[in-house]
Amino acid sequence: MSTEDYSKIPTPETAYCDFCLIPVGTGSVSVANEVAQVQRLLKASGLKYTMHSAGTTVADEMSLPNHPEGSWDDVFRVIGQAHSLVHQSGVVRIQSSMRVGSRTDKKQTAEDKVKRVEGILASDE
C-alpha cells in the first residue's frame, strides 16, 4: 500500500467540460427555461461556452495564456453555480452528466478539434 498523500495531488491546471444539466421532478418534460437560466449565467461568467442540442461545452479560453481550456476551478465553479441557480428557481433535484477534458501537451480549442475532423472528411470528397 502506498503512503502517498493524495491530498497533495493538484487538479489539472486547465480543463473544459461538456455538461448536460437535467432538472428532475419539475412536472414538465421541457427544460427550456432552466437551460435559458444556465445560458444567462454562462454569458455573465465570462467563460467561453457553446450550447448544443444535448448540453453545453464550457471553457475559459482567455484565462491562461497558451491554454484553450479554462482553469479547472473556474469551469467547475460555474457548473456548481448553475446547479445553485436552478435550485433557487424551485427545482429540488438536478442530475448532471459531464465529460471533462484536460490536455498538457499542446494548445487545442474545441473549434480546432472540429476543424481537424472536417479537414479529414473534406479529403474524402
N, C-alpha and C positions, 0 to 999 in steps of 0.2 A: 504494500500500500504506500502510495506517495505521501510525503509530508508537505507537499507544495501548498502554499497559502493561496487558495483560489480567489480570495477576496482582493488580491493584489493584481489579478489579471485585468488589464484595461479593456474597455469596449473598443471596437474599431473606431478610428478617427472619423471616418465618413461612412455614410450609408444612404441608400434610397429604399423606399418601401412602397409596394403596391398593396393597397388595402381596400377591403370592402366592409363597411360598417353596416350591420344589419339590426335594425330595431325589432325587438320581439314583443309580441303581445299587445300591439297597438290597436287591434281591431280592424286594420286596413291592410290590403295587400300592396298598396302604394307606399313607397318610401321617398317620393319626390321631395316632400317638404323637409325631411331630415337631411337628404342629400344636399339640398339648397343651403341649409344651415351650415353644413360642413364646408361647402364650397366658399361661402362668405368668410368663414373662419380662416380657411387656407389663403384666400386673397389678402386678408388683413395681416396674416403672419409674415408675409414677405418671402415665404418659401416658394420654390418653383413647384408647380403641380400640373398634372394633366388628368382631367376627368375622362373616363371612358364608360362604356355601357355597363361594365361589371365592377366598377370601383374607381379608384384614383391612385395615380402614382405620384409620390411626393418626394422631393429632394430640394436641397438648398444649394444650387449650383454656384452661388456667389459667396458663400460663407468662408470657404477655404481656397486660397489660390491653388490652381492646378488640380483641383478635385471637383468633378462634376456632381458628386453626391453632397448631401448636407451633413452637418455634424450628426453623429448618432443621436446625441441628446436632443437636438433641435427637431429632428424627424419624429422621434418617439414622443417628445413633449406635445407636439401639435396633434398627434393621434390621440393621446390621452385627453387633451383639451376638447377634441371632437366628441369623445365619449361623454365628458362632463357637460358640454353644451347640449347634447341631445338628451341627456338625463334631466337637465334643468328645464327642458320643454315638456317634461312629464313622462318620458319613456323610462320605465323602471328596469328594463333588461335590454342589453345590447350585446351582440356577438360580433366580433370582427375576425375576418380571415386576413392573413398577411403573408406576403412574400417579400423577403428582405434580401438586399444585396449589398455587398461591400467589395471593394477592389483596391489592391495596393500596388499593382504593377504598372498601371497606366491610367491616364485620364480618358474617360469614355462616357458621353452623355447617353440618355435614353434615345435621343434622336440619332446619335451616331450608330447605335445598335440597329435601329430600324433601317437606316440608310445602308448599312452593311448588307443586310439580308436583301433589301430591294436591289442593290447592285448585283448580287448573285443571281437573283431572279431575272433581272434585265438581260443578263448574259445568255439566258435560255432562249431569248427571242431572236 
